[in-house]
Amino acid sequence: MNGPTALTLSLLMLAGLALGSGGVWMMLKRHDHKRGWLMIIAATVMFVNVAIWTVPVK
């Protein structure tokens, strides 16, 4: 994997962690379950995208 691709995947992972933790915080502290679940779903989509891009192709 080259530099820009690795940087992009790293940023996606950091953004996914931020979205996931923000979604949990939104649900627990602010009691805004709708936005919290949407943030968690967005984080999951980011993690799945990173997983798809990093799976080796035969």
C-alpha positions in Angstrom: 0.0 0.0 0.0 1.4 3.4 -0.9 1.6 6.5 1.3 -1.6 8.4 0.4 -3.7 5.2 0.6 -2.3 4.3 4.0 -2.9 7.9 5.2 -6.5 7.9 3.9 -7.3 4.5 5.6 -5.7 5.8 8.9 -7.8 8.9 8.8 -10.9 6.8 8.1 -10.2 4.7 11.1 -9.7 7.8 13.3 -12.9 9.3 12.0 -14.7 6.1 12.7 -13.5 6.0 16.2 -14.5 9.6 16.8 -18.0 9.0 15.2 -18.5 5.8 17.2 -17.6 7.3 20.6 -19.5 10.4 19.8 -22.6 8.3 19.0 -22.3 6.5 22.3 -21.8 9.8 24.1 -24.8 11.3 22.3 -27.0 8.4 23.3 -25.9 8.2 26.9 -25.4 11.8 27.9 -27.6 13.9 25.6 -30.4 11.2 25.3 -30.5 11.8 21.5 -30.8 8.2 20.4 -31.6 9.0 16.7 -28.5 11.0 16.1 -26.4 8.6 18.2 -27.5 5.6 16.2 -26.8 7.4 12.9 -23.3 8.3 14.1 -22.7 4.6 15.1 -23.9 3.4 11.7 -21.7 5.9 9.9 -18.7 4.7 11.9 -19.6 1.1 11.0 -19.7 1.9 7.3 -16.3 3.5 7.6 -14.8 0.4 9.4 -16.3 -1.9 6.7 -14.9 0.3 3.9 -11.4 0.0 5.5 -11.8 -3.7 5.9 -12.8 -4.1 2.2 -9.8 -2.1 1.1 -7.3 -4.0 3.2 -8.4 -7.5 2.3 -5.8 -9.1 0.0 -6.9 -10.0 -3.5 -5.8 -13.4 -4.9 
